[in-house]
């Protein structure tokens, strides 16, 4: 359970960092508050970095659930997938966000 929660939090924070918005500090504080209230007994470390910078912090075969919600282009999502797929356990699952969106140059469709 710890791996699942920490990786999901990583995904949320990586996206907020990627956006480089003023709201990202508010998002981080809210995620930290939720972690402290509901998951205080879990050993969770929040990472505030982009996916590529966090990659070395996880060993091969160590992630049960990965949520990819990064830059919404085919090339960026393909890069995230190819970079992280080796970190999954044998039965690991990857969830993608906005992969069926088709609007101008937004969306990951092919």
C-alpha positions in Angstrom: 0.0 0.0 0.0 2.8 2.4 0.7 4.2 2.2 -2.8 0.8 2.8 -4.3 0.2 5.9 -2.3 3.6 7.4 -2.6 3.7 6.9 -6.4 0.3 8.5 -6.8 1.4 11.5 -4.7 4.6 11.7 -6.8 2.4 11.9 -10.0 0.2 14.7 -8.5 3.2 16.7 -7.4 5.2 16.2 -10.6 2.3 17.7 -12.6 1.9 20.6 -10.2 5.7 21.3 -10.5 5.5 21.0 -14.3 2.8 23.6 -14.5 5.0 26.1 -12.7 1.9 27.9 -11.5 1.4 29.9 -8.4 -1.2 27.4 -7.4 1.4 24.6 -7.1 2.4 25.7 -3.6 -1.3 25.4 -2.6 -1.6 22.0 -4.2 1.5 20.8 -2.4 0.2 22.0 1.0 -3.2 20.3 0.4 -1.6 17.0 -0.6 0.7 17.2 2.5 -2.3 17.9 4.7 -4.2 14.9 3.3 -1.2 12.7 3.7 -0.8 13.8 7.4 -4.5 13.3 8.2 -5.3 10.1 6.4 -1.9 8.4 6.0 0.1 9.5 9.0 1.1 5.9 9.9 2.5 5.3 6.4 6.1 6.0 5.5 5.5 8.5 2.7 8.0 11.0 1.4 6.5 13.7 -0.8 8.7 14.5 -3.8 8.5 17.9 -5.5 10.2 17.4 -8.8 9.6 16.5 -12.4 9.2 12.8 -13.4 12.7 12.6 -15.0 14.3 13.9 -11.8 12.4 11.4 -9.6 13.2 8.4 -11.7 16.5 7.5 -9.9 14.7 7.5 -6.5 12.8 4.3 -7.5 14.4 0.9 -8.1 13.5 -1.4 -10.9 10.3 -3.4 -10.2 9.3 -1.4 -7.2 6.1 0.4 -8.3 2.6 -1.2 -8.1 0.6 1.7 -9.5 1.8 4.6 -11.7 -0.4 7.5 -12.7 1.0 9.4 -15.7 -0.5 12.8 -16.0 2.2 15.0 -17.4 2.6 17.2 -20.5 -0.3 16.4 -22.8 1.5 15.5 -26.0 2.1 12.1 -27.5 5.9 12.5 -27.3 5.9 13.6 -23.7 3.6 10.8 -22.5 5.6 8.2 -24.6 8.8 9.4 -22.9 7.2 9.1 -19.4 5.9 5.7 -20.2 9.2 4.4 -21.6 11.2 5.9 -18.7 9.0 4.5 -16.0 7.7 1.1 -17.3 10.8 -0.7 -16.0 10.0 0.5 -12.5 6.8 -1.4 -12.4 6.4 -4.7 -10.5 5.5 -7.8 -12.5 1.8 -7.1 -12.0 2.1 -3.3 -12.0 -0.5 -1.1 -13.5 -0.2 2.3 -15.3 -3.0 4.8 -15.4 -2.9 7.5 -18.1 -4.8 10.8 -17.9 -6.3 12.7 -20.9 -5.1 10.1 -23.5 -8.4 10.3 -25.5 -8.5 14.1 -25.7 -8.5 15.5 -29.3 -8.6 19.3 -29.2 -6.2 21.4 -31.4 -2.7 20.5 -30.3 -3.9 19.3 -26.9 -4.2 15.6 -26.1 -2.4 12.3 -26.4 -3.9 10.5 -29.3 -2.3 8.6 -32.2 
